């Protein structure tokens, strides 16, 4: 076996080098596309970083600007809790700042099966506004959902007659 120390023609060396570059760039085309995609994703992430740090751009302003040192504890004037063995209960309390709460509840069978049991709760609460007006809310929570009533609460308009009829038909068919 003979080895020759031969020199390559410089023109051929340049051609083979440039053909290597062309081959390597065409082979890396998917990698280049992935790299460009990663750059775009990184730019998007950087642009949205401020939104992620502060998703709620609004400032909440409260009316009460008292410091902790200026706030004094509110005394509870009355508090009762009564829980009975049948699952019914009563709770009430009143505080010196005018808040009054009363609530009661019991278990109710809602369907034919023994496990079709739900809770029915009723109650009220009242409080004094900063303007000195006493607001009272009477509420019920049962199989029809939570329903609150008060003179200061908005009232929904009556249901259209066709909706009332449709609900009655669904109830009669046992689908509601």
C-alpha positions as CSV (number, residue, x, y, z in Angstrom):
1,X,0.0,0.0,0.0
2,X,1.4,3.3,-1.0
3,X,0.6,6.7,0.4
4,X,1.1,9.7,-1.6
5,X,1.4,13.1,-0.1
6,X,-0.7,14.8,-2.7
7,X,-2.0,18.3,-2.6
8,X,-5.5,19.1,-3.5
9,X,-6.2,21.7,-6.1
10,X,-7.3,24.9,-4.2
11,X,-10.2,25.4,-6.6
12,X,-11.5,21.9,-5.8
13,X,-11.1,22.6,-2.1
14,X,-13.2,25.7,-2.4
15,X,-15.9,23.9,-4.4
16,X,-16.1,21.1,-1.9
17,X,-16.3,23.5,1.0
18,X,-19.1,25.5,-0.6
19,X,-21.0,22.3,-1.6
20,X,-20.7,21.3,2.1
21,X,-22.2,24.6,3.2
22,X,-25.0,24.3,0.7
23,X,-25.7,20.7,1.8
24,X,-25.6,21.6,5.5
25,X,-27.9,24.6,5.1
26,X,-30.4,22.6,3.1
27,X,-30.2,19.7,5.7
28,X,-30.8,22.1,8.6
29,X,-33.8,23.7,7.1
30,X,-36.3,22.1,9.5
31,X,-33.9,23.0,12.4
32,X,-33.8,26.6,11.2
33,X,-37.6,26.6,11.1
34,X,-37.8,25.3,14.6
35,X,-35.3,27.8,15.8
36,X,-37.3,30.7,14.2
37,X,-40.5,29.3,15.9
38,X,-38.8,29.2,19.2
39,X,-37.6,32.8,18.8
40,X,-41.2,33.9,18.0
41,X,-42.6,32.0,21.0
42,X,-39.9,33.5,23.3
43,X,-40.8,37.0,22.0
44,X,-44.5,36.4,22.5
45,X,-43.8,35.1,26.1
46,X,-41.8,38.2,26.9
47,X,-44.5,40.5,25.5
48,X,-47.2,38.8,27.5
49,X,-45.2,38.6,30.7
50,X,-46.5,41.9,31.9
51,X,-50.1,40.7,31.4
52,X,-49.4,37.5,33.3
53,X,-47.9,39.5,36.2
54,X,-50.8,41.8,36.4
55,X,-53.9,40.3,34.8
56,X,-56.2,42.8,36.5
57,X,-55.1,46.2,35.2
58,X,-57.6,48.1,37.3
59,X,-57.0,49.6,40.7
60,X,-59.6,48.8,43.4
61,X,-60.4,51.8,45.4
62,X,-62.2,51.3,48.7
63,X,-64.2,53.9,50.6
64,X,-62.9,52.9,54.0
65,X,-59.4,54.5,54.4
66,X,-59.0,53.8,58.2
67,X,-55.7,52.3,59.3
68,X,-55.5,49.3,61.6
69,X,-54.9,51.5,64.6
70,X,-58.1,53.5,63.9
71,X,-60.4,50.4,63.5
72,X,-61.9,49.2,66.8
73,X,-63.4,45.8,67.4
74,X,-67.1,45.4,67.1
75,X,-68.8,43.8,70.1
76,X,-71.2,40.9,69.6
77,X,-74.4,41.7,71.5
78,X,-76.2,38.4,71.0
79,X,-75.3,35.0,69.5
80,X,-77.2,31.7,69.4
81,X,-76.6,28.4,67.8
82,X,-79.1,25.5,68.0
83,X,-78.4,22.2,66.2
84,X,-81.0,19.4,66.6
85,X,-80.6,15.7,66.1
86,X,-82.9,15.6,63.1
87,X,-80.5,17.9,61.2
88,X,-82.4,21.1,61.6
89,X,-80.6,24.2,62.9
90,X,-81.0,27.8,63.9
91,X,-78.4,30.5,64.1
92,X,-78.6,34.2,65.0
93,X,-76.4,37.1,66.1
94,X,-76.4,40.8,66.5
95,X,-73.5,43.2,66.8
96,X,-73.2,46.7,68.1
97,X,-72.7,48.2,64.7
98,X,-76.2,47.3,63.7
99,X,-75.6,44.0,61.9
100,X,-78.3,41.3,62.6
101,X,-78.3,37.8,61.1
102,X,-80.9,35.1,61.5
103,X,-81.0,31.8,59.7
104,X,-82.6,28.4,60.0
105,X,-82.6,25.2,58.0
106,X,-83.8,21.6,57.8
107,X,-83.4,18.5,55.7
108,X,-86.0,17.8,53.0
109,X,-86.7,14.8,50.8
110,X,-86.6,16.0,47.2
111,X,-87.3,12.7,45.3
112,X,-88.5,9.2,45.6
113,X,-85.2,7.7,46.7
114,X,-83.9,7.9,50.3
115,X,-80.7,9.6,49.0
116,X,-82.7,12.4,47.3
117,X,-82.3,14.6,50.3
118,X,-81.5,18.3,50.3
119,X,-81.3,21.2,52.7
120,X,-83.8,24.1,52.9
121,X,-82.5,27.2,54.5
122,X,-84.2,30.5,55.2
123,X,-83.0,33.6,56.9
124,X,-82.3,37.3,56.9
125,X,-79.6,39.8,57.5
126,X,-79.5,43.5,57.9
127,X,-76.9,46.2,58.3
128,X,-76.5,49.9,58.5
129,X,-75.1,51.8,55.5
130,X,-72.5,54.6,56.0
131,X,-75.5,57.0,55.4
132,X,-77.4,55.5,58.3
133,X,-80.0,53.5,56.3
134,X,-80.8,50.0,57.5
135,X,-80.9,47.5,54.7
136,X,-82.5,44.1,55.1
137,X,-82.2,41.0,52.9
138,X,-84.6,38.1,53.4
139,X,-83.4,34.9,51.6
140,X,-84.4,31.3,50.9
141,X,-82.2,28.5,49.6
142,X,-84.0,25.3,48.6
143,X,-84.6,23.1,45.5
144,X,-85.3,26.3,43.5
145,X,-81.9,27.8,44.3
146,X,-81.0,30.9,46.3
147,X,-83.5,33.7,46.3
148,X,-82.9,37.0,48.0
149,X,-85.4,39.8,48.5
150,X,-85.0,43.3,49.8
151,X,-86.4,46.7,49.1
152,X,-83.0,47.9,47.9
153,X,-82.4,44.9,45.5
154,X,-83.3,45.0,41.8
155,X,-86.3,42.9,40.8
156,X,-86.3,40.9,37.5
157,X,-89.1,41.6,35.1
158,X,-91.8,38.9,35.0
159,X,-91.2,35.9,32.7
160,X,-92.9,36.0,29.3
161,X,-96.0,34.0,29.1
162,X,-94.6,31.5,26.6
163,X,-91.7,30.7,29.0
164,X,-94.2,30.2,31.9
165,X,-96.2,27.8,29.6
166,X,-93.1,26.0,28.4
167,X,-91.9,25.4,32.0
168,X,-95.4,24.2,33.1
169,X,-95.4,21.7,30.1
170,X,-91.9,20.5,31.1
171,X,-93.0,20.0,34.7
172,X,-96.1,18.1,33.6
173,X,-94.0,15.9,31.3
174,X,-91.7,15.1,34.2
175,X,-88.7,16.6,32.4
176,X,-88.1,19.4,34.9
